[in-house]
Amino acid sequence: MSEPAHQSDDAPVNPYAAPTSEAVEALALERPLMKPPKLGRVIIKWLIVCVLAAGPSFFLGGGIGGWRVPEVLGMIFGILIFAAGYSVIEFIPQIQLTMAQRAKRRASRIAYITRMAISILFPIGVFVDLYCGIVSLGLSGALTRGEFGGIGRSMSGSGVPVYRFLTFLLTTLIQGTLLNILVFAYMLVVYGFLRLFGVENSTRHDQNEMA
């Protein structure tokens, strides 16, 4: 039995075959061969970023709460939640593809390095975090309706530890969310300047590290 002849380029196209999307083909050509990031490295990176970024807020919140265990634990758990969230986000394929683009990767790095630098420069970090902290205290107090329900009330009185823990945890999460919104807005501005000055958004093909 003879082997079937190979179909030539002039052969008619099968009308019942599933069409191939040009966008899918283009994406397949442009998609870099990415290596998955190392879990330990990702966790350590975001722990460092979140701890440094949260430095001024942590000291302000610790002083307001009298450095008591429930308040401190609430803030620590809040920081860990953000570090875990960032670590999970980094493993999302769409995020990896986004960070493989040169301009977006650089904008992300500049934004987070700037945020950590502001936190290290303590007076500036306190000024930036203070206003977000005031708003966060008001929102968390309104939600928990505990002893910290009003910004003007004393933060050093006695109360149920679990409520104090939840109040400071919620305050940390709200403040971190507000600060991350500011960082993202700053990131968009940086990205615009990078594109304006000619930084290409080409895709990087060596994925040994993530931004």
C-alpha positions in Angstrom: 0.0 0.0 0.0 1.5 3.3 -1.1 2.0 6.2 1.3 -0.4 9.2 0.8 1.2 12.1 -1.0 1.9 15.2 1.0 -0.5 18.0 0.6 0.9 20.8 -1.6 0.5 24.5 -0.9 -2.0 24.7 -3.7 -4.2 22.1 -2.3 -7.7 23.2 -1.3 -8.2 24.2 2.3 -10.5 22.0 4.3 -13.6 24.1 5.0 -14.5 22.0 8.0 -11.2 22.6 9.8 -11.2 24.9 12.8 -9.8 28.3 11.8 -6.6 29.4 13.4 -6.8 32.9 14.9 -4.1 35.2 13.6 -3.9 36.8 17.1 -3.3 33.4 18.6 -0.5 32.7 16.1 1.1 36.1 16.8 0.9 35.5 20.6 2.5 32.1 20.2 5.4 33.7 18.2 5.9 36.5 20.7 5.3 34.5 23.9 8.8 34.1 25.5 10.0 30.8 26.8 9.5 31.7 30.4 10.9 29.8 33.3 8.6 29.8 36.3 9.9 32.0 39.2 11.4 30.3 42.2 8.9 30.3 45.1 11.5 30.9 47.8 13.0 33.8 45.9 9.6 35.4 45.2 8.5 35.1 48.8 11.7 36.6 50.2 11.6 39.4 47.6 8.1 40.5 48.5 8.7 40.1 52.2 11.6 42.6 51.9 9.6 45.0 49.8 6.5 44.9 52.0 8.5 45.2 55.3 10.5 48.2 54.0 7.4 49.8 52.5 5.4 49.3 55.7 8.2 50.6 58.0 6.8 54.2 58.8 3.3 52.9 59.1 4.4 50.2 61.4 6.1 52.5 63.8 3.3 55.0 63.7 0.7 52.3 64.4 2.8 50.7 67.1 3.1 54.0 68.9 -0.6 54.7 68.6 -1.4 51.2 69.9 1.0 51.4 72.8 3.1 48.5 71.3 0.7 46.0 72.7 0.6 42.4 71.4 -2.8 42.4 69.7 -2.1 45.7 67.8 1.4 44.6 66.8 0.2 41.2 65.6 -2.6 42.8 63.6 -0.1 44.9 61.7 2.3 42.0 61.2 -0.5 39.8 59.8 -1.5 42.6 57.5 2.0 42.9 56.1 2.3 39.1 55.7 -1.0 39.1 53.8 0.3 41.7 51.3 3.6 39.7 50.9 1.6 36.5 50.2 -0.7 38.3 47.8 2.1 39.8 45.8 3.8 36.4 45.7 0.7 34.7 44.3 0.1 37.5 41.8 3.7 37.0 40.4 2.9 33.4 39.4 -0.1 34.5 37.3 0.9 33.8 33.6 -0.6 37.1 32.4 1.5 39.0 35.0 4.6 37.2 33.9 3.9 38.2 30.3 3.4 41.8 31.3 6.6 41.9 33.3 8.5 40.4 30.3 7.9 43.7 28.5 10.8 46.1 28.9 9.0 49.4 29.6 6.4 47.9 32.0 9.1 45.9 33.8 11.2 49.1 34.3 8.2 51.1 35.4 7.4 48.5 38.0 10.9 48.4 39.4 11.2 52.2 39.5 7.9 52.5 41.3 8.7 50.0 44.0 12.3 51.1 44.5 11.0 54.6 44.9 8.4 53.4 47.4 11.1 51.6 49.5 13.4 54.6 49.3 10.6 56.9 50.6 10.1 54.5 53.5 13.8 54.5 54.3 13.9 58.3 54.3 11.8 58.2 57.5 10.5 61.9 57.6 9.2 61.6 54.0 7.8 58.1 54.7 6.0 59.3 57.8 4.5 62.3 55.8 3.3 60.0 53.0 1.9 57.3 55.2 0.3 59.7 57.8 -2.6 60.8 55.7 -3.4 57.3 54.4 -3.2 56.1 58.0 -5.7 58.7 59.2 -8.2 57.7 56.5 -7.6 54.0 57.3 -8.1 54.5 61.0 -11.4 56.2 60.3 -12.6 53.5 57.9 -11.5 50.5 60.1 -13.0 52.1 63.2 -16.3 52.6 61.4 -16.3 49.0 60.3 -15.3 47.4 63.6 -17.2 49.9 65.8 -14.7 49.0 68.6 -12.9 51.2 71.0 -11.0 52.7 68.1 -14.2 53.8 66.4 -13.2 57.5 66.2 -10.0 59.1 65.2 -10.2 61.5 68.1 -10.7 58.8 70.7 -7.9 57.5 72.8 -6.0 54.6 71.3 -4.4 53.4 74.5 -7.4 52.3 76.5 -8.2 48.8 77.4 -10.5 46.6 75.2 -11.1 43.2 74.0 -7.8 41.9 72.4 -9.5 40.3 69.4 -11.2 43.6 68.5 -7.9 45.5 68.8 -6.2 42.8 66.7 -8.9 43.0 64.0 -8.9 46.8 64.0 -5.2 47.1 63.4 -5.3 44.3 60.9 -8.1 46.0 59.0 -6.3 49.3 59.3 -3.1 47.8 57.9 -5.0 46.3 54.9 -6.9 49.5 54.1 -3.8 51.6 54.4 -1.7 49.2 52.3 -4.4 49.2 49.7 -4.5 53.0 49.5 -0.7 53.2 49.3 -0.6 50.5 46.6 -3.1 52.6 44.6 -0.7 55.5 44.8 2.2 53.3 43.8 0.3 52.0 40.8 -0.7 55.6 39.7 3.0 56.6 40.0 3.9 53.5 38.0 1.6 54.6 35.2 3.3 58.0 35.1 6.7 56.4 35.0 5.6 54.1 32.2 4.3 57.1 30.2 7.7 58.9 30.6 9.6 55.7 29.6 7.6 55.3 26.4 7.9 59.1 25.7 11.7 58.8 25.9 11.9 55.8 23.6 12.0 52.8 25.9 10.5 50.0 23.8 7.9 47.7 25.1 9.5 44.7 23.4 9.2 41.3 25.0 12.2 39.8 26.8 13.0 36.2 25.9 15.2 35.3 28.8 13.0 34.9 31.8 15.5 34.1 34.5 14.1 36.8 36.8 10.9 38.7 37.3 10.6 42.4 38.0 
